[in-house]
Amino acid sequence: MIDRLTRGLDFNAQALLLRSERTRVLASNIANADTPHYKARDFDFRAALSQATGVPLAAGGGSAAALAAPARTAAGHLGAGGVVAGSSSHAPLLYRTPLQTALDGNTVDMDMERAAFADNAVRYEASLRFINGQIRTLMTAINGQ
């Protein structure tokens, strides 16, 4: 019984941790928008969450952000093991495929980064609300009200 409760909370806790890490990665991209030869980074959230929780990905679950999906162009491009820092999921940090090349070699598309950042912020808030709802439900069950 306790394992089922823990698994339910752990899923949303892992999602919150990964959303937080993705916020950091996207903020780093935005901060380096004017840095010559900076390569925009990201990671596949669905795959990272699947790996962190042990829940397999649903078949054929394509995303609307497929155009901005990170692409691994060479194994040498991944730094320090290519994992998301501070997470236990070992999600590889990948390089974004640029939609338009820049003269200075920078691959940050500010419109795409801002949209991804805003989307991630909304989903982070939703994860917080899910966790709060689960805890509130558990407290109601414990208190018997």
N, C-alpha and C positions, 0 to 999 in steps of 0.2 A: 504494500500500500504506500509506504513512504517512498519507495523507488519510483512509483508512478507520479507522485507529487513532485519529486525532485526532477524527473525527466521533463515534466511540463514546464517547470520554472527554468531549467537549464537551457532549454531550446531558446526561449526568449532572452535569457541572459547572454547566450552566445551571439544571438542576433544583435543585441545591443552593443556588445564588445566589438563585433565586426563593423557595425555602423559607425561607431566611434573611430575606429582605425581608418575606415574609408574617408571619414571627414578629414582626418589628419592628412591623408594622401592627397585628397582633392585640394585642400588648403595649400599644401606644398606646391602643387601644380600652379595654382593661382598666384602664389607669391613669386614664383619663378617665371612668370609669363614673359618677362623682358630679358631673361638670362640667355645669352647666346649659347646655342647647342644644347639647351636643356631639353630632355625628353620627358614628355608627360607620362605619368605612371598611373596605374589603377589595378584592381584585381576583380576577378569574377566573384561577386558576392554570393550568388547561388551555389557555386561550386565550393566556396570557402565554408558556407554554412552547412552544406551537406557533409563536408569532410569533418567539420568541428562537432557536429551532432551525431554523425553516423547514419543519418537519414538519406537514402539515395535520392538523386534528382529524378523528377518526373520526366517521363519520356516525351520528347517533342516540345518541351516547355521553352520555346524561344522567347527572347525578350524584345521589347520595343526599341531598346537602345543597341540593337545589333550593329548599327552603323558605327557606334563608338566603342564597340567591344575591343578590349585590349588584345593585342597581337604579340605573340612571342616570335620575334624575327630571328633570333640566334641565342643559343644557350649562354654565350658570353655576355649578353646584355643584362642578364639578371645579376644583381649585386648581392653580396654577403648571403649566399644561399637562396636569394630571391624569395624570402618569406616576409610576410607582413610582420613588422616589428611589434613586439608586445602581445602577440596573440599565440594561442596554442594550436591554431588551426593549420599553420604552415601553408597559408594561401600564397601562391607565388605572386609577387608584384610583377606585372607585365607592363610593356610599353604600349601606349595607345598608337593606333594607326592614324597618322595625320590625314585629315580630309583635304588640307591645302598646305603646301610646303611654304616655309618662310625662308627668306634670304639668309637669315642668321642661323639656320638649322634648328630653331626652337619649334617644338611640335605642340605647344599649348594653344588650344583654341578656346579663347576666353568665353565665348558664348556656350560652348559645349561644357566647359568646366563649371560655369555658373549654374547651368541647368542641372548638371549632375549633382552639384553641391546642394542646391535647393531641394531636389528630389530626395537626396540622402537625408537631409535635415527633417523633411516631413516623415520619412520612414523611421528615422530615429525617434521622433516624437511618438509615432504609432507604437513602436516597440516599448517605449516607456509606459504608454497607456495600457498595453496588453499586460505587462508585468503588474502594474498597479491594480488592474482589474482582477487578475488571478489572485493576488494577495488579499484584496478586499473580499473576494469570494471565499477564500480559505478562512479568513477571520470571521466572516458571517457563519460559516459552517461550524467553526470551533465554538463561537459564542452562542450558537443555536438561535439566532434571531432571524 
